[in-house]
Amino acid sequence: MAGARLPARAFLLPADLPGITLAKVAALVLDPAVVALDTVSFPEGGGDVDLELSVPLRPGMDEVVVDEAQLTLEAADIPLAITRWRAAAGPEGRGAFLILDVPARLGQLTLDPANAPAGAFVVVRAATLGPDGAPVAGPPLFAGPGFDTGPMLPRALAGMVVEGSGDQLVITPPLPQGQSWLVQFATGTSPAALTPVAGQPTITRVTVVPAPADVALLLRGRGPDEADTTLWRHPGALLPDAGRQLADFTPAAGRRLNQALTVPPGATPAATLALPLRLRSASAGAMRLGEQILHARYVVHPAAGAPMPLTFDGDWVDLPLDAPPLRPSVSTLTLSARHLGRQVNPGSPLPPIAPPSGGVRVRADRIIAAAVSWSPADTPTTGPAGSTASARSTGRAKSTGRAGPAPALAVVRLLVAPVGDTELVAEVRADAAGAPGAPLAGPLVLRLDERARPGGPRWVSLALPVPVAVPAPATLWVTVRANLGELRWFTAVDGPPPRVSVDGRAWGKTDAGLAPPGRPWLRLLHTVDPAAAPPPTLAFRRGEMPLGTVTLTPTGRPGEYTGPSPATLPAAVVDALAAPPSPGADAPRRVTTFSLLTTAALRLTVTELTCSYDPFG
């Protein structure tokens, strides 16, 4: 069917295959069987055959892992007409010795019968070579047509086929491996009566079924200055009786393919990631190439500098992943974390994904106050962190209306941007008829330097020296003023607007400021016992799109976690990594930034994050 992809398995191809053909094979639009090697032949005297075991190249990968690299080889019975032989006169000028340069199985002999005596037939006898290289005649092995022992006895010295007439006779004797034989004309009607007659057959052509000898499979050097590496060797003649030979070169394949994965700057990447092999034989012969195996997978490490430490204190944390725009076949995510003993209070809003633009100015001559719900520590949230409220909403949890254990306030978090060097002062106050009332904690003082993050919003922490137990549910107020400089306190687009006061007693409405203000962004954290806290859940987002969650697993040590289980990225995160590139984007990799959130204060480490890709995927 047009456009159908071919079955995927490693290619075993000639090393000199044209680039355009190789590209079609790698794209699985040309059947590799059309150009693949299944048999190699060595000429007389032996030689080399270069080939490549390869898979399609996928740009932008960090490494390649080879799980298995093997090649199955066996001797092949392929006749070969040779020239490296000689003939010598037989004993007393009767017949001719055939002597090969190297041992082989004799396939066929072609004789010129012009000088064959009348009534004689062809006999092939064994022969050996003496210490001086001279042939010595042995017993008869086969006799051609004309040798007849009569109707009562089976024909002796049978098995040789003699064909042709006139100017040539083609003799096919089923001989084992050897190096010398004697060909004679003879008469007689029994083995004992066989008598060679005068005359020398003229041998015009010799065909053997050679066995390759001292066969080796080599990994070709990367250049003229690097020697080949022997991967497998078979000493002596490799005969069909030896059966299939398995060459396993998995470690060497892994090393070389990782070297080949690096493309020099300015070079055009090849269509395949190839293992350059060389088959070598010291003599003529043929070999059949059986099953070729190259089980490889590309691996990318998207988290630069892993292990990557991340600190969660109730806000979104960016996780940039640098990977090709391809779908990984497998992902691995391994995390370790330690609970810091703090948790975002369920009454606090979810933090915004995108940096807000609206806000109010905080100066030395006025105090800005914002209300926030304070819920019991055991009050459930409205859903997994980051999954149920829009990042543009306040995300405030609903109070249950019932009292619970008084959580201990530990940290106040504000989303601000200093204007120059700034010193802010914050207090936490009780509610008094819908306005800030009696102080509960503070003053909390923090010095900010604009140069640390010019102009942009940042979450800052004001930790209480000693956590303060505050009964819940309740409405609390956080007031902020500047001792030095000025800062912007960013606000949501909705929710109760902030209050302003010049003396901390009378409170009114604020002016528009940067934009019509909604609820100022703040979050409260209370203390928890890490040993009793539930396993943290991490929420993934890309922009406004939730991409699933992973839950960590306790290690057995209080407040320490590992995971997730299974140790993979959420499916929606994998989908985002594999999203098609933008039109015109041709870079092999791109950076996709994800946002992570958990209500637990954690020190987390991304110990391993990998994406594996099928070369044929």
C-alpha positions in Angstrom: 0.0 0.0 0.0 1.4 3.4 -1.0 2.8 5.4 1.9 2.9 2.4 4.3 5.8 2.2 6.6 8.0 -0.9 6.4 8.7 -3.2 9.4 11.3 -1.7 11.7 14.6 -3.5 12.4 18.2 -2.7 12.1 19.7 -2.3 8.7 22.7 -4.3 7.4 23.8 -2.4 4.3 26.9 -2.1 2.1 29.2 0.6 3.3 29.3 2.3 -0.1 25.5 2.7 -0.5 24.6 6.1 -2.1 23.4 8.8 0.3 20.0 9.2 -1.4 19.3 5.5 -1.2 20.4 5.4 2.4 18.0 8.3 3.2 15.1 6.4 1.7 16.0 3.3 3.7 16.2 5.3 6.9 12.9 6.9 6.2 11.4 3.4 5.8 10.1 4.2 2.3 12.6 1.8 0.6 12.6 -1.8 1.7 16.0 -2.5 3.2 15.9 -6.0 1.7 16.3 -4.4 -1.7 19.9 -3.2 -0.9 20.7 -5.2 2.2 23.5 -7.7 2.4 22.6 -11.3 3.1 25.7 -13.0 1.7 29.3 -11.8 1.3 32.0 -13.4 -0.9 35.7 -13.2 -0.6 38.0 -13.5 -3.6 41.0 -15.8 -4.0 43.6 -14.9 -1.4 40.9 -13.5 0.9 40.0 -9.9 1.5 37.7 -7.5 3.3 34.0 -6.6 2.9 32.8 -3.4 4.5 29.3 -3.1 5.8 27.3 -1.0 8.2 24.8 -2.1 10.9 22.6 0.9 11.5 19.4 2.5 12.7 17.8 5.8 11.6 19.5 8.8 13.1 17.3 11.1 15.2 18.9 14.6 15.6 19.1 16.3 19.0 19.8 13.2 21.1 22.2 13.2 24.1 23.3 9.6 24.0 22.4 6.2 22.6 22.0 3.1 24.7 22.7 -0.2 23.0 20.9 -3.1 24.8 22.0 -5.7 22.3 24.2 -5.8 19.2 24.8 -9.2 17.4 25.4 -10.7 14.0 24.9 -14.3 13.1 27.3 -15.7 10.4 27.7 -19.1 8.8 29.7 -20.6 5.9 27.8 -20.6 2.6 28.2 -23.3 -0.2 28.8 -21.0 -3.1 31.0 -22.3 -6.0 33.8 -20.2 -7.2 35.9 -20.5 -10.3 39.5 -20.1 -9.3 42.8 -19.5 -11.0 45.2 -20.3 -8.1 45.8 -23.9 -9.0 48.3 -25.9 -11.0 48.5 -29.2 -12.8 51.4 -31.7 -12.7 52.0 -34.9 -14.6 50.8 -38.1 -13.0 52.9 -41.1 -12.3 54.8 -42.3 -15.4 52.9 -39.7 -17.4 49.6 -41.3 -16.7 47.0 -38.7 -15.6 47.4 -35.2 -14.1 47.6 -34.0 -10.5 45.4 -31.1 -9.6 47.0 -29.0 -6.8 45.2 -26.1 -5.1 47.1 -23.2 -3.5 44.9 -23.6 -0.4 42.6 -26.5 0.7 39.0 -26.4 -0.5 36.2 -28.6 -1.5 36.4 -29.5 -5.2 33.3 -28.5 -7.0 33.8 -29.1 -10.7 36.6 -29.9 -13.1 36.4 -29.2 -16.8 38.6 -31.4 -19.0 39.5 -31.3 -22.6 39.0 -35.0 -23.7 40.8 -34.6 -27.0 43.6 -37.0 -25.9 41.4 -39.5 -24.0 42.2 -43.1 -25.1 39.4 -45.0 -26.7 37.4 -47.2 -24.3 38.8 -45.4 -21.2 36.9 -43.6 -18.5 37.8 -40.9 -16.0 39.0 -41.9 -12.5 39.6 -39.4 -9.7 42.1 -40.5 -7.1 43.1 -39.1 -3.7 46.5 -37.4 -3.5 48.6 -35.9 -0.8 51.4 -33.4 -0.8 54.8 -34.5 0.5 57.2 -32.5 2.6 58.7 -31.0 -0.6 55.3 -30.1 -2.0 55.3 -32.9 -4.6 52.0 -34.8 -5.0 51.7 -38.5 -4.1 49.0 -40.7 -5.6 46.4 -42.3 -3.4 43.5 -44.8 -3.9 40.7 -44.3 -6.4 37.7 -42.3 -5.1 35.4 -42.2 -8.1 35.1 -43.7 -11.5 33.1 -42.2 -14.4 30.7 -43.9 -16.8 32.3 -46.9 -18.5 33.3 -48.5 -15.2 30.8 -51.4 -14.8 31.0 -54.2 -12.3 28.2 -56.2 -13.8 24.5 -56.8 -13.0 25.1 -58.8 -9.8 27.1 -56.2 -7.8 26.4 -52.6 -6.9 28.4 -50.2 -8.8 31.7 -49.4 -7.1 33.4 -45.9 -7.0 30.0 -44.3 -7.8 28.8 -40.8 -7.1 30.7 -38.7 -9.6 28.8 -37.0 -12.3 30.4 -36.7 -15.8 28.7 -34.5 -18.3 29.5 -33.2 -21.8 31.1 -34.5 -24.9 33.2 -33.3 -27.7 35.5 -30.5 -26.6 34.9 -30.7 -22.8 33.9 -32.9 -20.0 32.5 -31.4 -16.8 33.2 -33.6 -13.8 31.4 -33.1 -10.4 32.9 -35.3 -7.7 31.4 -35.1 -4.2 34.7 -34.5 -2.4 35.4 -33.3 1.1 37.9 -30.6 1.9 41.3 -31.3 0.2 44.2 -29.7 -1.7 45.3 -32.3 -4.2 43.8 -35.1 -6.4 44.9 -37.2 -9.3 42.8 -37.4 -12.5 43.4 -40.3 -14.8 42.0 -42.2 -17.7 41.5 -45.9 -16.8 40.1 -49.2 -17.9 38.9 -52.3 -16.0 35.7 -53.9 -14.8 36.5 -54.1 -11.0 38.3 -52.0 -8.5 41.2 -54.5 -8.5 41.3 -54.5 -12.2 41.5 -50.7 -12.6 44.5 -49.8 -14.8 45.5 -46.3 -15.6 46.3 -45.8 -19.3 48.8 -43.4 -20.8 47.7 -39.9 -21.4 47.3 -36.7 -19.5 43.8 -35.1 -19.2 44.0 -31.4 -19.9 42.3 -29.5 -17.0 40.9 -26.2 -18.4 38.8 -25.0 -15.5 38.5 -25.6 -11.7 35.6 -24.6 -9.5 35.8 -25.1 -5.8 33.4 -24.5 -2.9 35.9 -22.6 -0.7 35.7 -22.3 3.0 36.7 -18.8 4.3 39.7 -19.1 6.7 40.7 -17.1 9.8 37.5 -15.1 9.5 37.2 -12.0 11.6 34.5 -9.4 12.3 36.1 -6.0 12.9 35.0 -2.6 14.0 36.6 -0.2 11.5 38.8 2.5 12.9 37.5 6.1 12.8 40.3 7.2 10.5 43.6 6.1 9.0 45.4 6.5 12.3 43.0 4.3 14.3 43.4 0.5 14.0 40.4 -1.8 13.5 39.0 -3.5 16.6 38.4 -7.3 16.5 34.9 -8.1 17.6 34.8 -11.8 16.8 37.2 -14.3 15.2 37.1 -17.9 13.9 40.6 -19.5 13.5 41.2 -21.9 10.6 38.6 -22.9 8.0 35.0 -22.0 8.6 33.1 -25.0 7.3 29.3 -25.4 6.9 29.5 -28.2 9.6 30.5 -25.5 12.1 26.9 -24.2 11.9 25.9 -20.7 12.9 28.4 -18.4 14.6 27.1 -15.7 17.0 29.2 -12.5 17.2 28.1 -10.4 20.2 29.6 -6.9 20.3 27.1 -5.0 22.5 29.6 -3.0 24.6 31.7 -2.0 21.6 28.6 -0.9 19.7 27.5 1.3 22.5 30.8 3.1 22.7 31.2 3.7 19.0 27.6 4.8 18.3 27.9 7.4 21.1 31.0 8.7 19.4 29.2 8.8 16.1 26.2 10.6 17.7 28.3 13.8 17.9 28.1 15.7 14.6 31.0 18.2 14.1 29.8 21.8 13.6 28.9 22.6 10.0 28.7 18.9 9.1 25.6 17.4 7.5 24.2 14.7 9.7 23.9 11.2 8.0 20.6 9.5 7.6 21.6 6.7 9.8 23.5 6.1 13.0 25.9 3.4 11.7 28.3 0.9 13.2 31.1 0.5 10.6 31.9 -3.2 10.4 34.4 -5.2 8.3 34.4 -8.9 7.5 37.8 -10.3 6.8 38.9 -13.7 5.5 42.4 -15.0 4.7 41.1 -17.1 1.8 38.3 -17.3 -0.8 34.9 -18.2 0.5 31.4 -17.1 1.1 29.4 -16.4 4.2 25.7 -16.0 4.8 24.7 -13.2 7.1 21.9 -14.3 9.3 20.0 -12.3 11.9 21.3 -8.8 12.5 20.4 -7.3 15.9 20.9 -3.7 17.0 18.5 -2.9 19.8 19.3 0.7 20.5 17.4 3.6 22.0 18.1 7.3 22.0 18.2 9.1 25.4 17.8 12.8 26.2 18.4 14.4 29.5 15.9 17.4 29.3 16.7 18.8 32.8 20.0 20.6 32.3 22.4 20.0 35.1 20.5 17.2 36.8 20.5 16.5 39.7 18.4 19.7 39.8 17.5 21.2 43.1 14.1 23.0 43.4 12.7 24.7 46.4 8.9 24.9 46.9 7.5 27.4 49.4 3.9 27.5 48.2 4.5 29.0 44.7 4.9 27.9 41.1 8.4 26.7 40.3 9.5 26.6 36.7 10.9 23.4 35.2 12.4 24.1 31.7 12.9 20.9 29.7 15.1 20.9 26.6 14.2 18.0 24.3 13.4 17.2 20.6 9.8 17.7 19.5 9.3 14.0 19.3 7.3 11.6 21.4 9.5 9.6 23.8 8.7 5.9 24.0 9.6 5.9 27.7 10.2 8.6 30.2 11.9 8.3 33.6 11.3 10.7 36.5 13.0 10.2 39.8 12.6 12.7 42.6 13.7 13.0 46.2 12.3 15.5 48.6 12.5 16.7 52.2 9.5 18.4 54.0 10.4 21.7 55.5 7.6 21.5 58.1 5.4 24.2 56.5 2.2 23.9 54.5 0.2 26.5 52.6 -2.9 27.2 54.6 -6.0 26.0 52.7 -7.5 29.5 52.9 -4.8 31.1 50.8 -5.4 31.6 47.1 -3.6 29.7 44.4 -0.7 31.7 43.0 -1.0 33.1 39.5 0.7 31.3 36.6 1.4 34.4 34.5 3.0 37.4 36.1 0.2 39.9 37.0 0.4 43.5 35.9 -2.0 45.3 38.2 -1.1 46.3 41.7 -0.9 49.0 44.3 2.0 51.1 45.4 3.4 50.8 49.0 5.2 53.8 50.3 6.4 55.1 53.7 3.4 57.5 53.9 0.7 54.9 53.7 -0.1 51.4 54.8 -1.8 48.9 52.5 -3.8 46.0 53.9 -5.2 42.8 52.3 -7.6 40.2 53.7 -7.0 36.5 53.5 -8.9 33.5 54.8 -7.3 31.4 57.6 -8.6 27.8 57.7 -8.0 24.9 60.0 -5.0 22.9 59.2 -7.1 19.8 58.5 -9.5 21.6 56.2 -9.3 19.9 52.8 -8.5 22.0 49.8 -10.9 22.2 46.9 -8.8 19.9 44.8 -5.2 19.1 43.9 -3.0 22.1 44.0 -3.3 24.0 40.8 -6.1 21.9 39.4 -9.4 23.4 40.4 -9.0 27.2 40.3 -8.1 29.5 37.5 -4.7 31.1 38.0 -6.5 34.5 37.5 -9.0 33.9 40.3 -8.3 34.3 43.9 -8.5 30.5 44.4 -9.7 31.1 48.0 -10.8 28.0 49.8 -14.3 28.0 51.3 -14.4 28.0 55.1 -16.1 25.0 56.7 -17.7 27.2 59.3 -16.4 24.9 62.1 -13.5 25.3 64.4 -10.5 23.0 64.3 -7.0 22.8 65.7 -5.5 26.3 65.8 -2.8 26.2 63.1 0.5 28.0 63.8 1.2 30.8 61.4 4.8 30.5 60.2 5.4 32.5 57.0 3.8 35.3 55.1 4.4 35.3 51.3 3.9 38.5 49.2 4.1 39.0 45.4 5.9 42.3 45.1 8.5 44.3 43.1 10.8 46.8 44.8 11.4 50.2 43.3 15.1 50.8 44.1 16.4 49.7 47.5 13.4 49.0 49.7 12.7 48.0 53.3 9.2 46.7 53.8 7.4 46.1 57.1 4.5 43.7 57.4 2.1 42.8 60.2 -0.6 40.1 60.5 -3.8 41.4 62.1 -7.1 40.1 63.2 -10.3 41.2 61.6 -12.3 43.9 63.2 -15.6 44.5 61.5 -14.2 44.0 58.1 -11.0 46.0 58.6 -7.6 45.3 60.1 -7.7 45.0 63.8 -5.4 44.0 66.6 -1.9 42.8 65.6 -1.3 39.0 65.8 2.3 38.9 64.5 5.0 41.4 63.5 6.4 43.7 62.7 8.2 41.6 60.1 11.0 43.5 58.3 12.6 42.6 54.9 15.2 44.4 52.9 14.8 44.1 49.1 17.3 45.0 46.3 15.8 45.8 42.9 19.0 44.6 41.2 18.2 41.0 42.2 15.3 41.0 39.7 14.8 44.4 38.0 11.2 45.4 37.5 9.6 41.9 37.7 7.3 40.5 40.4 8.8 38.1 42.9 7.5 36.2 45.8 9.1 37.2 49.1 9.0 35.4 52.4 8.6 37.0 55.8 9.1 34.3 58.4 7.8 34.7 61.9 10.5 34.4 64.5 8.2 32.0 66.4 5.1 30.5 64.8 1.9 32.0 66.3 -1.2 29.8 66.8 -4.2 31.5 65.3 -7.7 30.1 65.8 -9.4 29.1 62.6 -11.6 29.6 60.6 -11.0 33.3 60.5 -10.3 36.3 58.3 -6.8 37.7 58.8 -5.3 40.9 57.4 -1.8 41.5 56.3 -0.6 45.1 56.3 2.5 46.4 54.5 4.3 49.7 54.5 7.8 50.8 53.4 10.4 52.1 55.8 12.7 52.8 52.9 12.0 53.2 49.2 8.8 52.0 47.5 7.4 48.7 46.2 4.6 47.4 44.1 2.3 44.8 45.6 0.7 43.0 42.7 -3.0 42.2 42.7 -5.5 39.8 41.1 -8.1 41.0 38.6 -10.9 40.3 41.1 -11.6 39.8 44.8 -11.9 42.3 47.6 -9.6 45.3 46.9 -7.0 46.4 49.4 -7.5 49.0 52.1 -5.3 51.9 52.7 -4.5 53.9 55.9 -2.0 56.6 56.9 -2.1 55.8 60.6 -3.1 52.1 60.9 -6.4 53.0 62.6 -8.7 54.4 59.9 -9.0 52.4 56.7 -10.3 53.5 53.3 -10.2 52.4 49.7 -7.1 52.7 47.5 -6.8 54.5 44.2 -6.5 52.7 40.9 -2.7 52.6 40.9 -1.1 50.5 38.1 -4.6 49.0 37.2 -8.0 48.6 38.9 -6.8 46.5 41.9 -8.3 43.2 43.1 -7.1 41.1 46.0 -3.4 41.6 46.6 -1.4 38.4 46.1 -0.4 36.9 49.4 -0.2 33.4 50.9 0.1 32.2 54.5 1.9 29.0 55.5 1.4 27.2 58.8 3.6 24.6 60.5 3.0 20.9 60.1 4.6 17.8 61.6 6.4 16.2 58.6 5.9 12.8 60.1 2.1 13.3 60.1 1.8 15.2 56.8 0.3 13.4 53.8 2.6 12.6 50.9 3.0 15.8 48.8 1.4 16.0 45.4 3.1 17.9 42.6 0.9 19.6 39.9 2.2 20.2 36.4 1.0 23.0 34.2 2.1 24.6 30.9 0.7 28.1 30.9 -3.0 27.9 31.9 -3.2 24.2 30.9 -3.1 21.6 33.8 -1.0 18.6 32.8 -1.6 16.1 35.6 0.0 15.4 39.0 2.4 13.0 40.6 2.4 12.0 44.2 5.6 11.4 46.2 6.1 8.2 48.3 7.4 8.3 51.9 10.8 6.7 52.3 10.2 5.5 55.9 12.1 8.5 57.3 9.8 11.2 58.6 9.4 14.0 56.1 11.5 12.4 53.4 10.0 11.2 50.1 11.0 9.7 46.8 9.0 8.7 43.7 6.8 9.1 41.9 5.4 5.6 41.3 5.4 4.8 38.5 8.6 6.8 37.9 7.4 8.5 34.7 6.3 11.9 33.5 2.6 12.5 33.4 1.1 11.6 30.0 0.0 15.1 29.3 3.6 16.4 29.9 4.9 13.9 27.4 2.2 15.1 24.9 3.4 18.7 25.4 7.0 17.7 24.8 6.0 15.9 21.5 3.8 18.8 20.2 4.7 19.7 16.6 7.2 22.5 16.2 6.2 25.9 15.1 6.2 26.6 11.4 9.7 27.4 10.2 11.3 26.0 13.4 14.0 23.5 12.3 16.2 23.3 15.4 16.5 19.7 16.6 15.5 20.6 20.2 13.4 23.2 21.9 12.9 24.3 25.5 9.4 23.8 26.9 8.8 25.4 30.3 6.5 23.7 32.8 5.3 25.0 36.1 5.1 22.9 39.2 3.2 23.5 42.4 2.7 21.8 45.7 1.1 23.0 48.9 3.9 21.5 51.0 7.1 23.5 51.6 9.8 21.1 50.1 13.4 20.9 49.2 13.1 18.7 46.1 15.8 17.3 43.8 15.2 16.0 40.3 17.7 13.2 40.6 16.9 11.7 37.1 14.8 12.9 34.2 15.3 11.1 30.9 13.3 10.6 27.7 14.0 7.6 25.6 13.2 7.4 21.9 12.7 4.5 19.5 14.9 5.0 16.5 12.0 3.8 14.3 9.4 5.8 16.2 
